[in-house]
Amino acid sequence: MAGSWDGSQSDDSSHFERGVDHIYEAFICPLTKEVMHDPVTIENGRTFEREAIEKWFKECSDSAKPPSCPLTSQTLTTADVSPSIALRNTIQEWRSRNDAAKLDIARQALFIGNDESDVLQALMHVRQICRSVRSNRQGAVRNFQLIRMIIDMLKSNSHKVRYKALQTLQVVVEGDEESKEILAEGDTVRTLVKFLSHEPSKGKEAAVSLLFELSKSEALCEKIGSVNGALILLVGLTSSNSVNVSIVEKADRTLENMEKSEEIVRQMASYGRLQPLLGKILEGSLETKLSMANFLGELSLNSDMKVLVAQTVGSSLVDLMRSGDMRQREAALKALNNISSFEGSAKVLIGIGILPPLIKDLFYIGPNNLPIRLKEVSATILANIVNIGYDFDKATLVSENRVENLLYLISNTGPAIQCKLLEVLVGLTSCPKAVIHVVSAIKTSGAIISLVQFVEVRENDDLRLASIKLLHNLSPFMSEELAGALRGTAGQLGSLVAIISEKTPISEEQAAAAGLLAELPERDLGLTRELLAVGAFEKIISKVHGIRHGEIKGMRFTMNFLEGLVRILSRITFAFNNEPRAVTFCREYNVASLFIQLLQTNGQDNIQMVSAMALENLSLESVNLSQMPELPPPNLCGSIFSCMSKPPVITGLCKIHQGVCSLRETFCLVEGEAVEKLVALLDHENDKVVEASLAALSSLLEDGLEVERGVKILDEADGIRHILTVLTENRTERLTRRAVWVVERILRIEDIAKEVAEEPNVSAALVDAFQNGDFRTRQIAENALKHIDKIPNFSGIFPNMA
């Protein structure tokens, strides 16, 4: 075995072999110690390789010395040399004989199964011959058909042999088109491609170097590109973190040679090498630009690629879009559509100035206007841009009657473009500055009726989703109008309920539909009755239970969906006064218990707030539902002792309502053990949650109930301390107003009033409310201050003037 694992014995090593002449000493240059190619004689008769002796003479001249003989140090009178023609011819004849002998030896050795050292030596001879006799090497190699024999060595089981065969082929075909064509016959190129992924680093480097040499031929570029996997492997090598820089460089240069083919450029782009394609969009002919832009529109791009495309050719694409030529506009729109859906690339396009021509194309009607199919693409691009997270000034898009134009187009186009136009409005209504303009235009045009109708669409899911998302965005600003449009149209209301109750993983559409219904006025009795009629509340409470028990999945939209469901469910508690079915439903489904459980939905402030508000309504209804039990009839036996019997003792009455209470039947907060949970929420950081919880607790102190009993219940739950803290913190005007009302009721209890009178913070808070609150709050604060003797009570001093 010879040398290291890669068979790297020196190509210049000298071995005596059968049929190979010895090297004569006269052939050897005294300076290079190698056989001479161009022997020359100097003044003293010594012979050297021309290049070597000329270098020696130059060194003498550079050091300001006269020319001399490098062997004898004899000073010469001239640096002139004379060619040794006879010796050169003799060396050439010797070299030709030896090359022929070496090639014959190589031909006999290059067979699979031969001794590895013989094969490696044969390959070395071929490299030596090709390097030393470049002018004649091709004919000689082809004569012995050695190219095909060397190719066969690529099938060897030895890494060393395959590596040296690749190196040898590299030397053989370098600069010779005919040799390259011979090499490219059959499956050789496919084998080279396979080596890109299966060979060790050195073999991989040799394979990519050979492919680079082949790629210098335009015809062979097509051959390489046609091999399955070639381009994706080469592109992968250019983007790899290989420690072998040569592999990366050669792969990159190979691909550069192949960029002349538009088809290969398209394939490269599909594998992530976009720059060649982008370069043709920038500098190619018009037909090439159109071809590449059309392909770009169909290409799958990741986010980084979209940004790169926008930065590199965004301006060129916008220029094409402005063209009067429909083919150019179509190609540009397709490409822009593909890159507009990511925030980073959309931001670049906005900076380039895509919006003005885009809006013009969308709304313009006249000569050379876009056909509907391209208006749909324009609408898609605009929808992509306005729905990204980038916070550009969307209010500019709603000026100059543009919303009216959008609404007009929605009413007069087909489902595909309607969907995209609705998505544009969804994006605009997500912007606080723009939504006001959209709402105004919809109110002025009365378009809410037609927008609501899309809720019933069944054959186009995207269109229905866009419409529901738009109505959801509009609902905080147009709840009355939406309620009016939905009230009486059972089909549309029923469609929303049907969407919410679908048995699928929770979807964006379900969350939007629930959010839309949740925003409608909760005291709209007509709408509540229609929801009862279509069985909405039964379906909604079933969904709530399913989510809480983990039976309904949907990671992304679960909490938004649950919040919407809870808000819709809470509206049933606003209908007690006028709708008997509301009480019946709440009893049957134990709604009060569910809302108490939802108080503990930590991290979901709105759910906790709405649950507390619903519990307030339920608790206020408890007074009407709690009843004294029927007493047994008096003893009518006529006994003389009957008048002496004790009246029956009634036990188990509610502490606050003094009747028979339960959470399920009368919604009693005390019986449902909700007081402690509501008190706990008084420490919540969200003011609205605190206010709703305080309102629910205040239902225990309402007129018609014994205040002393209610205060005692609050005290047992440690509620008084928390309520006083809410008062003294003075967090919001609404919260302070509610706290003053509750504290005044608490201070009616003399013992508590005496204790609170010693707390200066409470007194100061009541004084502040007395001085700065609204009229009603000042009155209540005055009464509270009287309870703690901070203001004298004159009612006992002056007689009743009446």
C-alpha positions in Angstrom: 0.0 0.0 0.0 1.2 3.4 -0.8 1.1 6.7 1.1 -1.8 8.1 3.2 -5.5 7.2 3.0 -6.0 9.2 -0.2 -3.2 7.5 -2.0 -1.1 10.7 -2.1 2.3 9.5 -3.2 4.0 12.3 -5.0 3.2 12.6 -8.7 6.9 13.5 -9.2 8.2 10.3 -7.5 10.5 8.3 -9.7 10.1 4.5 -10.0 11.7 2.0 -12.4 9.1 0.0 -14.2 9.0 -2.4 -17.1 9.1 -0.6 -20.4 10.1 2.7 -18.9 13.6 4.1 -19.8 16.0 5.4 -17.1 16.4 9.2 -16.8 19.7 10.2 -18.2 21.7 12.7 -16.2 22.0 15.1 -19.1 18.3 15.5 -19.1 18.3 16.8 -15.6 18.5 20.6 -14.9 21.2 21.2 -12.2 19.0 23.9 -10.7 15.5 22.3 -10.7 16.7 18.7 -10.5 13.9 17.8 -12.9 13.9 16.7 -16.6 14.1 19.8 -18.7 11.5 21.0 -21.2 13.4 23.8 -22.8 17.2 23.3 -22.3 19.5 26.2 -23.1 23.3 26.6 -23.0 25.1 29.6 -21.4 28.4 31.2 -22.3 30.6 28.5 -20.5 28.8 25.6 -22.2 26.7 24.5 -19.2 23.0 23.6 -19.9 20.0 24.5 -17.8 16.2 24.8 -18.0 15.6 28.2 -19.6 13.2 29.4 -17.0 15.6 28.5 -14.1 18.7 30.1 -15.6 16.9 33.3 -16.6 15.7 33.5 -13.0 19.3 33.1 -11.8 20.6 35.8 -14.1 17.8 38.2 -12.8 18.9 37.6 -9.3 22.4 38.5 -10.2 21.2 41.7 -11.8 19.0 42.6 -8.9 21.9 42.3 -6.5 24.2 44.4 -8.9 26.4 41.5 -9.7 27.7 40.4 -13.1 26.1 37.2 -14.5 27.8 34.0 -13.4 27.5 30.3 -13.7 25.5 28.8 -10.8 27.6 25.6 -10.9 31.2 27.0 -11.2 30.6 30.6 -10.0 32.5 31.7 -13.1 31.8 35.2 -14.1 30.3 35.5 -17.5 30.6 38.3 -20.0 27.0 37.9 -21.2 23.7 36.6 -20.0 22.7 35.4 -23.4 21.6 31.8 -23.8 21.4 29.5 -26.8 18.7 26.8 -27.2 19.9 23.2 -27.1 17.7 22.0 -29.9 19.3 18.5 -30.2 19.0 17.9 -26.5 15.4 19.2 -26.4 14.5 16.8 -29.3 16.2 13.9 -27.5 14.3 14.6 -24.3 11.0 14.9 -26.2 11.6 11.5 -27.9 12.5 10.0 -24.5 9.4 11.5 -22.9 7.2 10.3 -25.7 8.5 6.7 -25.3 8.1 6.8 -21.6 4.6 8.4 -21.7 3.5 5.7 -24.1 5.0 3.0 -21.8 3.4 4.6 -18.7 0.0 4.8 -20.5 0.3 1.2 -21.5 1.1 0.2 -17.9 -1.9 2.4 -16.8 -4.2 0.7 -19.3 -3.3 -2.7 -17.9 -3.7 -1.6 -14.3 -6.9 0.4 -14.4 -9.4 -2.4 -13.7 -11.6 -2.9 -10.7 -10.1 -5.6 -8.5 -6.5 -4.9 -9.3 -4.1 -4.2 -6.5 -4.9 -0.8 -5.1 -1.2 0.4 -5.2 -1.0 -0.4 -8.9 -4.2 1.5 -9.6 -3.1 4.5 -7.7 0.3 4.5 -9.5 -1.4 4.2 -12.9 -3.6 7.2 -12.0 -0.5 9.1 -11.0 1.2 8.4 -14.3 -1.8 9.8 -16.2 -1.7 13.0 -14.2 2.1 13.3 -14.8 1.6 12.9 -18.6 -1.3 15.3 -18.8 0.6 18.0 -16.9 3.9 17.6 -18.7 2.8 17.2 -22.3 -0.3 19.4 -22.4 -0.1 19.9 -26.2 -0.4 16.2 -27.0 -2.1 14.7 -24.0 -5.7 14.5 -25.3 -4.9 12.4 -28.3 -2.8 10.0 -26.3 -5.3 9.6 -23.6 -8.2 9.0 -26.0 -6.1 6.6 -27.9 -5.9 4.3 -24.9 -9.5 5.0 -24.0 -8.2 5.9 -20.6 -10.9 8.4 -19.8 -13.5 5.7 -19.7 -11.2 3.4 -17.7 -10.6 6.2 -15.2 -14.3 6.8 -14.9 -14.7 3.1 -14.1 -12.5 3.6 -11.1 -15.2 5.8 -9.6 -17.0 2.6 -8.9 -14.2 1.3 -6.7 -14.9 0.4 -3.0 -11.8 2.3 -2.0 -12.1 6.0 -1.0 -8.5 6.5 -2.0 -9.0 5.2 -5.5 -12.2 7.2 -6.1 -10.5 10.4 -4.8 -7.5 10.0 -7.0 -9.7 9.0 -10.0 -11.6 12.3 -9.5 -8.3 14.3 -9.3 -7.1 12.5 -12.5 -10.2 13.3 -14.4 -9.9 16.9 -13.4 -6.5 17.1 -14.9 -7.5 15.1 -18.0 -10.5 17.3 -19.0 -9.1 20.7 -18.0 -9.5 23.0 -20.9 -10.5 20.3 -23.3 -14.1 20.2 -24.6 -13.9 16.8 -26.3 -12.6 15.1 -23.1 -15.4 16.8 -21.2 -18.0 15.4 -23.6 -16.5 11.9 -23.3 -16.6 12.2 -19.5 -20.2 13.4 -19.5 -21.4 10.3 -21.4 -23.6 7.9 -19.6 -24.2 8.3 -15.8 -20.8 9.8 -14.9 -22.3 13.2 -14.0 -24.9 11.5 -11.9 -22.1 9.7 -10.1 -20.3 13.0 -9.4 -23.5 14.4 -8.0 -23.9 11.4 -5.7 -20.4 12.0 -4.4 -21.5 15.5 -3.2 -23.5 13.8 -0.4 -21.8 10.5 0.1 -18.1 11.1 -0.1 -15.8 12.2 2.7 -14.7 15.8 2.6 -11.7 15.4 0.3 -13.7 13.2 -2.2 -16.5 15.8 -2.0 -14.1 18.6 -2.8 -12.7 16.7 -5.8 -16.2 15.9 -7.1 -17.3 19.5 -6.9 -14.0 20.7 -8.5 -14.7 18.4 -11.4 -18.2 19.6 -11.8 -17.0 23.1 -11.8 -14.6 22.3 -14.6 -17.5 20.6 -16.6 -19.7 23.6 -15.9 -17.4 25.8 -18.0 -19.1 24.2 -21.0 -22.6 25.6 -21.5 -23.9 22.4 -23.0 -22.8 20.4 -19.9 -24.5 22.9 -17.6 -27.8 21.6 -18.9 -26.5 18.1 -18.3 -25.6 18.8 -14.7 -28.9 20.7 -14.1 -30.9 17.7 -15.5 -29.5 15.3 -12.9 -32.0 14.8 -10.1 -30.7 16.4 -6.9 -27.7 18.2 -8.5 -28.9 21.7 -7.9 -30.3 21.2 -4.5 -27.0 19.6 -3.3 -24.9 22.4 -4.9 -27.1 25.1 -3.4 -26.9 23.3 -0.1 -23.1 23.3 -0.2 -23.0 27.0 -0.8 -25.1 27.7 2.2 -23.4 25.2 4.5 -21.1 25.9 7.4 -18.5 23.6 6.0 -15.0 24.0 7.3 -13.7 23.3 3.8 -13.9 26.7 2.2 -12.9 25.3 -1.2 -16.0 23.1 -1.4 -18.3 26.1 -0.7 -16.3 28.3 -3.2 -16.3 25.7 -6.0 -20.0 24.9 -5.5 -20.8 28.6 -5.8 -18.7 29.1 -8.9 -20.3 26.0 -10.5 -23.8 27.5 -9.9 -22.6 30.8 -11.3 -21.5 29.1 -14.5 -25.0 27.5 -14.8 -26.9 30.7 -14.4 -27.0 31.2 -18.2 -29.9 28.8 -18.3 -33.2 30.4 -17.3 -34.7 27.0 -16.4 -31.8 26.3 -14.1 -32.1 29.7 -12.6 -35.8 28.9 -11.8 -34.8 25.6 -10.2 -32.1 27.3 -8.1 -34.7 29.8 -6.9 -37.0 26.9 -5.9 -34.1 25.6 -3.8 -33.5 28.9 -2.1 -30.8 30.5 -4.3 -32.8 33.6 -5.3 -30.1 36.1 -6.4 -29.8 34.8 -10.0 -33.5 35.0 -10.5 -33.6 38.5 -9.0 -30.7 39.6 -11.1 -32.6 38.6 -14.3 -35.6 40.6 -13.1 -33.3 43.6 -12.7 -31.2 43.3 -15.8 -32.8 40.8 -18.1 -34.8 41.4 -21.3 -38.4 42.3 -20.9 -39.5 38.7 -21.8 -37.0 37.4 -19.2 -38.3 39.8 -16.6 -41.9 38.7 -17.2 -40.9 35.0 -17.1 -39.0 35.4 -13.8 -41.7 37.6 -12.2 -44.4 35.1 -13.1 -42.3 32.3 -11.6 -41.6 34.4 -8.5 -45.3 34.7 -8.0 -45.7 30.9 -7.7 -42.5 30.3 -5.6 -42.8 29.2 -2.0 -40.8 31.7 0.0 -40.0 31.9 3.7 -40.1 35.2 5.6 -36.4 36.1 5.1 -36.7 35.4 1.4 -39.7 37.7 1.1 -37.8 40.5 2.7 -34.8 39.9 0.3 -37.1 39.9 -2.7 -38.8 43.1 -1.6 -35.5 44.9 -0.9 -33.9 43.7 -4.2 -36.6 43.9 -6.9 -39.5 45.6 -5.1 -39.1 48.8 -6.9 -38.7 47.0 -10.3 -42.0 45.1 -9.7 -43.8 48.3 -8.7 -42.6 49.9 -11.9 -43.9 46.9 -13.9 -47.2 47.3 -12.1 -47.4 50.9 -13.2 -46.9 49.8 -16.9 -49.7 50.1 -19.4 -48.9 46.6 -20.6 -51.3 44.1 -19.1 -48.8 41.2 -19.2 -46.3 43.2 -17.2 -48.9 44.3 -14.7 -50.1 40.7 -14.2 -46.6 39.3 -13.6 -45.8 42.1 -11.2 -49.0 41.7 -9.2 -48.5 38.0 -8.9 -45.0 38.5 -7.5 -46.0 41.3 -5.2 -48.9 39.2 -3.9 -46.4 36.5 -3.0 -44.1 38.8 -0.9 -46.7 41.1 0.7 -48.0 38.7 3.3 -45.0 39.1 5.7 -44.6 42.1 7.9 -41.0 42.8 7.1 -41.5 42.6 3.3 -44.7 44.5 3.4 -43.0 47.3 5.3 -40.4 47.5 2.5 -43.1 47.7 -0.1 -44.9 50.5 1.7 -41.6 52.4 1.8 -41.2 51.8 -1.9 -44.6 53.4 -2.6 -46.8 50.4 -3.5 -50.0 51.8 -2.1 -50.9 54.6 -4.5 -50.7 52.5 -7.7 -52.3 49.6 -5.9 -55.3 51.6 -4.9 -55.5 53.2 -8.3 -55.6 49.8 -10.0 -58.3 48.6 -7.6 -60.7 51.5 -8.0 -60.0 52.7 -11.5 -62.7 52.1 -14.1 -62.0 53.0 -17.7 -59.7 52.3 -20.6 -57.0 49.7 -19.8 -58.4 49.0 -16.3 -57.6 45.8 -14.6 -59.9 42.8 -15.3 -61.7 41.4 -12.2 -59.3 38.5 -11.8 -56.4 41.0 -11.4 -58.4 43.3 -9.2 -58.7 40.3 -6.9 -54.9 40.0 -6.8 -54.7 43.8 -6.1 -57.2 43.4 -3.3 -55.3 40.5 -1.9 -52.1 42.5 -1.8 -53.9 45.4 -0.1 -55.5 43.0 2.4 -52.1 41.5 3.2 -50.6 44.9 3.8 -53.3 46.4 6.0 -53.5 43.2 8.1 -49.8 42.9 9.0 -48.6 44.0 12.4 -46.6 46.9 11.0 -48.2 50.1 12.4 -48.1 52.4 9.4 -50.7 55.2 9.0 -53.7 53.3 7.7 -55.9 56.3 8.1 -54.5 57.6 4.8 -56.2 54.6 3.1 -59.7 55.7 4.3 -59.6 59.2 2.9 -61.1 60.5 -0.4 -64.2 58.3 -0.3 -62.1 55.1 -0.5 -64.2 53.2 2.0 -67.3 54.1 0.0 -65.5 52.7 -3.1 -64.6 49.6 -1.2 -68.2 49.1 -0.1 -69.4 49.7 -3.7 -67.0 47.1 -5.1 -68.1 44.6 -2.4 -71.7 45.0 -3.5 -70.9 44.6 -7.2 -68.3 41.9 -7.5 -68.1 38.1 -7.0 -67.2 36.1 -3.9 -63.5 35.9 -4.5 -62.8 39.6 -4.7 -65.5 40.3 -2.1 -63.5 38.2 0.4 -60.3 40.1 -0.2 -62.1 43.5 0.0 -63.7 42.5 3.3 -60.2 41.5 4.5 -59.0 45.0 3.6 -61.8 46.4 5.8 -60.8 44.0 8.6 -57.3 45.4 8.5 -58.6 49.0 8.5 -61.0 48.4 11.3 -58.1 46.9 13.4 -56.5 50.4 13.4 -57.9 52.8 16.0 -57.4 55.8 13.7 -58.9 54.2 10.6 -61.9 52.4 12.2 -63.7 55.7 12.9 -63.7 56.5 9.2 -64.9 53.1 8.2 -67.7 53.2 10.8 -68.8 56.6 9.5 -68.9 55.4 5.9 -70.9 52.2 6.8 -73.4 54.2 8.8 -73.8 56.8 6.1 -74.3 54.2 3.3 -76.4 51.8 5.4 -74.1 49.0 4.3 -74.5 47.2 7.6 -77.5 45.3 6.3 -75.6 43.9 3.2 -72.5 43.1 5.3 -74.5 41.1 7.8 -75.9 38.9 4.9 -72.4 37.4 4.3 -72.8 35.6 7.7 -75.1 33.1 6.0 -72.7 32.2 3.2 -72.0 28.5 3.2 -70.2 27.8 0.0 -67.2 30.1 0.7 -65.6 29.7 4.2 -63.1 32.5 3.7 -65.7 35.0 2.7 -67.8 34.2 5.7 -64.8 34.4 8.0 -63.8 37.8 6.7 -67.3 39.1 7.1 -67.6 37.9 10.7 -64.2 39.3 11.6 -65.2 42.7 10.1 -68.5 42.7 12.0 -66.6 41.8 15.2 -64.3 44.7 14.7 -67.2 47.0 14.1 -69.3 45.8 17.0 -67.9 48.0 19.7 -68.8 51.0 17.6 -72.0 49.8 16.0 -73.6 47.5 18.5 -77.0 49.0 18.3 -77.0 48.9 14.5 -75.7 45.3 14.4 -78.4 44.3 16.9 -81.0 45.9 14.8 -79.7 44.2 11.7 -79.6 40.8 13.4 -82.9 41.1 15.3 -85.7 39.6 13.3 -83.3 37.8 10.9 -83.2 34.5 12.5 -81.3 33.0 9.7 -78.2 35.2 10.3 -78.5 35.0 14.1 -78.9 31.3 13.8 -75.9 31.1 11.5 -73.7 32.8 14.1 -75.0 30.4 16.8 -74.4 27.4 14.5 -70.8 28.5 13.8 -70.2 28.9 17.6 -71.6 25.5 18.3 -69.7 23.6 15.6 -68.0 20.4 16.9 -64.5 21.2 15.7 -61.3 22.4 17.3 -61.9 26.0 18.2 -61.4 28.1 15.1 -60.7 31.8 14.5 -64.2 32.0 13.0 -65.8 30.7 16.2 -63.9 33.1 18.3 -64.9 36.0 16.1 -68.6 35.0 16.0 -68.6 34.7 19.8 -66.9 38.1 20.1 -69.4 39.7 17.8 -72.4 38.5 19.7 -70.7 39.4 23.0 -70.5 43.0 22.0 -74.2 43.4 21.3 -76.2 45.4 23.9 -76.8 43.0 26.8 -80.1 44.7 27.8 -81.6 44.3 24.3 -84.5 42.1 25.4 -85.6 41.3 21.8 -82.2 40.0 20.9 -82.1 37.9 24.1 -85.4 36.4 23.3 -84.4 35.5 19.8 -81.2 33.9 21.2 -83.5 31.9 23.6 -85.7 30.9 20.6 -82.7 29.4 18.6 -81.4 27.6 21.7 -78.2 29.7 21.8 -77.8 29.7 25.6 -78.0 25.9 25.9 -75.3 25.5 23.2 -73.1 28.2 24.7 -73.1 26.8 28.2 -72.3 23.4 26.8 -69.3 24.8 25.0 -68.2 26.6 28.2 -68.3 23.4 30.2 -66.5 21.5 27.4 -63.6 24.0 27.3 -63.3 24.0 31.1 -63.2 20.3 31.3 -60.7 20.0 28.5 -63.1 18.2 26.1 -62.8 21.0 23.5 -59.4 21.8 22.2 -58.0 24.8 20.3 -54.8 26.4 21.7 -54.7 29.6 19.7 -58.2 30.9 20.0 -59.5 29.2 23.2 -59.3 32.1 25.6 -60.9 34.6 23.2 -63.6 32.1 22.4 -64.3 31.4 26.1 -64.5 35.1 26.9 -67.0 35.7 24.1 -69.1 32.7 25.3 -69.1 33.9 28.9 -70.2 37.4 27.9 -73.0 36.1 25.7 -74.2 33.8 28.5 -74.1 36.7 31.0 -76.8 38.6 29.0 -79.4 36.1 30.2 -79.0 37.6 33.7 -80.1 41.0 32.4 -83.5 39.7 31.3 -85.0 38.6 34.6 -87.6 41.4 34.9 -89.3 40.8 31.6 -88.5 37.2 30.6 -89.6 34.3 32.8 -87.6 31.9 30.7 -84.4 33.6 31.9 -84.9 32.4 35.5 -86.0 29.0 34.3 -82.8 28.6 32.2 -80.5 29.8 35.0 -82.1 27.3 37.4 -82.0 24.4 35.0 -78.4 24.8 34.1 -77.2 26.1 37.5 -75.8 29.2 35.9 -74.9 30.9 39.2 -72.6 28.0 40.1 -70.8 28.3 36.7 -70.2 32.0 37.2 -68.8 31.5 40.7 -66.4 28.9 39.2 -65.4 31.4 36.5 -64.4 34.0 39.1 -61.3 31.9 39.6 -60.2 32.0 35.9 -56.9 33.6 36.8 -55.3 35.6 34.1 -58.5 36.2 32.3 -59.6 39.6 33.6 -62.6 40.1 31.3 -64.0 36.7 32.2 -63.7 37.4 35.9 -65.3 40.9 35.5 -68.2 39.6 33.4 -68.8 36.7 35.9 -68.9 39.2 38.8 -71.4 41.4 36.9 -73.6 38.3 36.2 -73.5 37.3 39.8 -74.6 40.8 40.8 -77.7 40.4 38.6 -78.4 37.0 39.9 -78.0 38.1 43.5 -80.4 41.0 43.0 -82.9 38.5 41.7 -82.5 36.4 44.9 -84.9 38.7 46.8 -87.7 37.9 44.5 -87.0 34.1 44.5 -86.4 33.5 48.2 -89.6 32.6 50.0 -90.7 31.7 53.6 -91.6 28.1 53.9 -95.3 27.3 54.5 -96.2 27.0 58.2 -98.1 24.0 59.4 -101.8 24.7 60.0 -102.7 25.6 63.6 -104.0 22.9 65.9 -107.9 23.0 65.6 -108.6 20.1 68.0 -110.4 22.4 70.5 -108.2 21.3 73.3 -108.1 23.7 76.2 -104.3 23.4 75.9 -104.0 24.5 72.3 -103.7 28.1 73.1 -100.8 27.3 75.4 -98.7 25.5 72.6 -95.5 27.3 71.3 -95.4 28.6 67.7 -93.4 26.3 65.3 -89.7 27.1 65.0 -88.4 27.5 61.4 -84.8 26.6 60.9 -82.4 26.6 57.9 -83.4 30.1 56.6 -80.9 32.2 54.6 -78.8 34.5 56.7 -79.5 37.4 54.4 -82.8 36.8 52.6 -84.6 35.2 55.6 -86.2 32.7 53.4 -85.4 29.3 51.9 -82.4 29.8 49.6 -80.1 27.8 47.4 -77.6 28.7 44.8 -79.4 26.8 42.1 -83.0 27.9 42.8 -82.6 31.4 44.2 -79.0 32.3 43.1 -78.0 33.2 46.6 -74.4 34.2 46.9 -74.2 33.3 50.6 -75.5 29.8 50.0 -73.2 29.5 47.0 -70.2 30.5 49.2 -69.4 33.2 46.6 -68.7 36.0 49.1 -65.2 34.9 49.9 -64.3 34.6 46.2 -65.7 38.0 45.4 -63.8 39.5 48.4 -60.6 38.0 47.1 -61.0 39.8 43.8 -61.0 43.2 45.6 -57.2 42.9 45.6 -57.2 42.5 41.8 -54.9 44.8 39.8 -57.6 45.4 37.2 -60.0 48.2 38.3 -62.9 46.9 36.3 -62.6 43.5 38.0 -62.6 45.2 41.4 -65.6 47.3 40.5 -67.6 44.4 39.3 -66.8 42.3 42.4 -67.7 45.2 44.7 -71.0 45.7 42.9 -71.8 42.0 43.3 -71.0 42.3 47.1 -73.1 45.4 47.4 -76.1 43.4 46.3 -76.1 42.0 49.9 -76.7 45.6 51.3 -79.5 46.6 49.0 -82.7 48.2 50.2 -85.2 45.5 51.2 -82.5 43.5 53.0 -81.4 43.8 56.6 -78.2 45.8 56.3 -76.9 44.6 59.6 -77.1 41.0 58.4 -75.3 41.9 55.1 -72.5 43.7 56.9 -72.0 40.7 59.2 -71.6 38.4 56.3 -69.1 40.7 54.7 -67.2 41.0 58.0 -67.1 37.2 58.4 -65.4 37.0 54.9 -62.9 39.8 55.9 -64.6 41.9 53.3 -64.9 45.2 55.3 -61.1 45.6 55.5 -60.8 45.1 51.7 -63.7 47.4 50.9 -62.2 50.2 53.0 -58.9 49.7 51.2 -60.6 50.1 47.9 -62.1 53.4 49.2 -58.8 54.8 50.4 -56.9 53.9 47.2 -59.2 56.1 45.2 -58.2 54.3 42.0 -61.0 55.5 39.6 -64.0 57.8 39.9 -66.4 54.9 39.2 -64.8 52.6 41.7 -64.7 55.4 44.4 -68.4 56.1 43.8 -69.3 52.5 44.3 -67.0 52.1 47.3 -68.6 55.2 49.0 -72.0 53.7 48.6 -70.9 50.4 50.2 -69.0 52.0 53.0 -72.0 54.2 53.9 -74.1 51.1 54.4 -71.4 49.4 56.5 -71.0 52.5 58.7 -74.7 52.3 59.6 -73.6 49.7 62.1 -72.7 51.7 65.2 -69.8 49.5 66.5 -68.1 49.4 63.1 -68.6 53.2 62.7 -66.8 53.8 66.0 -63.9 51.7 65.0 -63.6 53.2 61.5 -63.8 56.7 62.9 -60.3 56.2 64.4 -58.9 55.5 60.9 -57.8 58.8 59.4 -57.3 57.4 55.9 -61.0 56.4 55.6 -62.1 59.8 57.0 -59.9 61.6 54.5 -61.3 59.5 51.6 -64.9 60.2 52.6 -64.1 63.9 52.9 -62.5 63.9 49.5 -65.6 62.3 48.0 -67.8 64.7 49.9 -65.9 67.7 48.4 -65.1 66.4 44.9 -67.7 63.8 44.0 -70.8 64.1 41.8 -74.1 65.2 43.5 -75.2 61.7 44.5 -71.8 60.7 45.7 -71.5 63.8 47.9 -74.9 63.1 49.5 -73.8 59.5 50.3 -70.4 60.6 51.6 -72.1 63.2 53.8 -74.2 60.5 55.4 -71.1 58.3 55.9 -69.3 61.2 57.6 -72.3 61.7 59.9 -72.1 58.0 60.9 -68.5 58.6 62.2 -69.3 62.0 63.7 -67.2 63.9 61.2 -70.2 66.0 60.3 -72.9 66.8 62.9 -76.3 65.3 62.4 -78.7 68.1 62.6 -81.8 66.0 62.1 -82.2 65.6 65.9 -81.7 69.3 66.7 -84.2 70.9 64.4 -87.9 69.9 64.6 -89.6 68.4 61.6 -90.8 71.5 59.7 -93.4 69.5 58.0 
